[in-house]
Amino acid sequence: MKDTAVVLANGRYRTPNAKTAHGLVRSSSRFQVVSVVDPACAGQDAGQVLDGVHRDIPIVSSLDDALARSPERPTHCVVGMATHGGRFDDEVRDLLLQAARAGVAIVNGLHDYACDVPEIVAAVREHGTIIIDLRKPPPKDELHFWTGEIFNVRAPRIAVLGVDCAIGKRTTTRLLVDALNAADIKAEMIYTGQTGWMQGARYGFVLDCIANDYVSGELEHAIVFCDREVQPDVMILEGQSSLRNPSGPCGAEFLLSGAARGVILQHAPGREFFEGYKEQGLRLPPVKDEMALIEFYGARTLAVALHGEGLDSEALRTHQATLRTELGIPIVMPLEGGVAELVTVVRQFIDRERQ
């Protein structure tokens, strides 16, 4: 059975800063979300606010309200939003202390660790619960260097990479893996962020808590372990950040260290500048240029998945048609049924890789 969870969004649920909460509301095989805490949206259904789909997950105004809900009292309290710099502010610290004192386990994906707050640790010990700090690095003696064993992996890999960060890579990855398995294609997600673990992915690691020397090896190890244990038909690798966002460029690891030969490129046609860098005038590169960069690394862009930020449905479909003509590959909208087309794309990719 899944553990029950209340997810903290703290006034951010309607913003991209609550993307962990959004992912958990959409689906999780690890947690059953019983409520979301966000005073700004209290009284509404979390699914309805997110994407218009009622999911019977109430948004409540406080953690007290969430803990008072019976018989749906949560066993876990999940930090479901990003704070500035991933740090604890007073509100987050106080809520986690409140949860610990109520005997509720803490699941924290921020860069600050709950296990470093003495009051929270004392409350956890007193009430016999636990802290899961997902961004706390594993001990160095448990980490792996890259070995080249990736070239013995049988299952082909597709990386979901982004033109920018906070653009829907994990959501597309998760939806695609679910759709592939429903179509009798044995697929596994290699998670690389804390939300992927929270949603129940079995193989992966939290990339941005790993010292740089070990990132390539941890990626390789996750892929090799997955291939040996379950022998999937395909692995879908969850990308991080973006190929060229200067605050955290990421992507070469998946193509070189993870030997992914196919890419699904996530793009937000309504976004002009890199996330957070409008003032500096840092514009997103054209999709065609990103595809050329991916090809330079030895991989091929199989499809482009669109994020509709800032666009209505009609404008998004206009961009879809324009890109399809310009690029000559499938251009899909994962949240509007486009995952079915991606299943066909992946099936064709697997067939080519087997030849």
C-alpha positions, 0 to 999 in steps of 0.5 A, a space after each residue: 500500500 502507498 504511504 499517505 502524504 500531505 504536500 506543502 505548497 505554501 502559496 506557490 501551488 499556482 506557480 512553477 515553483 510547486 512542480 514537485 507538488 504538481 507531479 505528486 498530484 498527477 501521479 505517484 506509486 509511492 505516495 497517496 496524496 490526501 491533501 495539499 497545503 496552500 492558503 491561496 487555493 484553500 477549498 479547491 481540488 488540487 487537480 482542478 487547479 492544476 490542469 482542470 482534472 478533478 482528482 479528489 485531493 483537497 487543498 487546505 489552508 494549514 497543516 493543522 487542517 491536513 492533520 485533522 482530516 480523518 480517516 485521511 490523516 497523512 503519515 508523511 509530510 512532503 515539501 512540495 515547492 522550491 524556495 529561493 536557493 532551496 533553503 529553509 525559510 522560517 515558514 518551512 522550518 516551522 511546518 516541518 517541526 509541527 509535522 515532526 511533533 505530530 508524529 508525521 514522517 518528513 520528506 524533504 527535497 530542498 538543499 537544506 536538510 531537516 536532519 540539520 535542524 536540532 529541534 526537528 531531529 529531537 521531535 522525530 526521535 521523541 515521536 518515533 518517526 523519520 526524516 528523508 532528506 533526498 538531496 543529502 549526498 550518499 557517502 563517498 564510498 557508495 558512489 561510482 565512477 564511470 567505467 564504460 560498462 554502459 556499452 554492455 547495456 542491452 536496452 536502448 536509452 532515450 533522454 528527455 532533455 530541455 531547451 530550458 529548465 522548469 519546462 516539463 521534462 519529468 512530466 513528459 518522462 513519467 507520462 511516456 513511461 506509463 503509456 509505453 507500459 500500457 502499450 506492452 512496451 516494457 519501459 523504465 524511467 531513470 529518475 534524476 531528481 527528487 520528485 522522480 523518487 517521490 513519484 515511485 521511480 525505481 532506478 536513478 539518483 538525485 543528480 544535483 546532490 552528487 559531487 561532479 566527479 561521480 555524476 557520470 558514474 551514478 548515471 551509468 550505474 543506475 542504467 546498468 543496474 536497471 538493465 540487469 535487474 529487469 531487462 526493459 525494452 527501453 529506458 527513458 532518462 529524465 533530463 535535468 536543467 537544460 542544454 544551455 541555460 548558463 545557470 546549470 547546463 546539463 545534457 551531455 552526461 545523458 548522451 555521453 555517459 548514459 549513451 542515449 542515442 535518442 532524444 525527446 526535446 522539451 520546448 516552451 514556444 511561449 518562453 523567450 528568455 531562459 528561466 530567471 534571466 530576462 533582465 540579462 536578455 539571455 534568449 532561448 536558442 532556436 530548437 533547430 540549433 538544439 537539435 544540431 547540438 544533440 546531433 554533434 553529441 552523437 544522438 538524434 532528436 526523435 520528437 519535440 514535446 511542447 510546454 504551453 506556458 504563456 500560450 492559449 490552446 490555439 497559439 500552442 497549436 499554431 506553434 506546433 504546426 509551424 515547428 512540424 513543417 520546419 523540423 520534419 519530426 513529430 511535435 507533440 503536446 504531452 498534456 493534451 494526448 500527444 503521448 500516444 504519438 510518442 509511443 509510436 516514435 519510441 517503438 520505431 526507435 527500438 526497432 531501429 536499435 535492434 537491427 
